[in-house]
Amino acid sequence: MLKQEIFTVDKNIQIAKDVFLLRMFGKTDAITAPGQFVNIALPGFYLRRPISVADTEDGVLTLIYKVVGRGTESMKGLQRGSELDILTGLGNGFDTSKSGNTPLLVGGGVGVPPLYYLAKQLIAQGKNPRAVFGFASSQDIFFVNEFEALDCPVSVTTVDGTAGTRGIVTDVLPSDYSFFYACGPLPMLKALKNATKTSGELSLEERMGCGFGACMGCSIETAKGPKRVCKDGPVFEKEDLLW
């Protein structure tokens, strides 16, 4: 259910290298599933910026973004009280009914945030999720403590070995889990598709134009034909991805 709303910035703080947490007040009723995203209009930029929802409660929206270009660089300057035009309720989100009792959450870098809201939902349903997160280095790590505070155990890998296990997420996958959910860079997701032994859902990162299915700029080929990542995804079933 797409809605256009005005949100007011409450705080905008750095939580890791080039990674910021943006907390805002506004109407969040259009966000109905973990894994959905919002599309933010930024002054001076033609295209909106899609950002996954890290958490939401009545009237409070939390996003986590990484500075990777001019648009996200401009977001660093957002001050408390700033107002933003945001499209909410975008994308399909994760399906928690498929999880089983011991789901595995796998995140890479800024693929971690949408898994936080997912973990909260799963735990509220009486499930017992655990997580595996991959980062480049210790200075890139964020939100591990927040997951553990939910009683969601976390295993961390870093490419350079400065924290956790040296390597990538597929190096530390547990031997038993009922289902998996994943979000992160495409190479990680492709490796997971081959390494996981259960069904799962993967959230894809893709460049978007409109964010709601009109421009067809984020189309991919799946086992069920062409799909739009912004409208039909960003979450897809493992078996539908042609990798």
Secondary structure, DSSP 8 states (H G I E B T S, - for coil): --EEEEEEEEEEEEEETTEEEEEEES--TT--STT-EEEEE-TT-SS-EEEEEEEEETTEEEEEEE--SHHHHHHTT--TT-EEEEEEEES----GGG--SS-EEEEEGGGSHHHHHHHHHHHHTT---EEEEEESSGGG--SHHHHHHTT--EEEEETTSSSSEES-GGGS--S--S-EEEES-HHHHHHHHHH-SS-EEEE-----SSSSSSS-TTEEEETTEEEETTTT-SEEEGGGB--
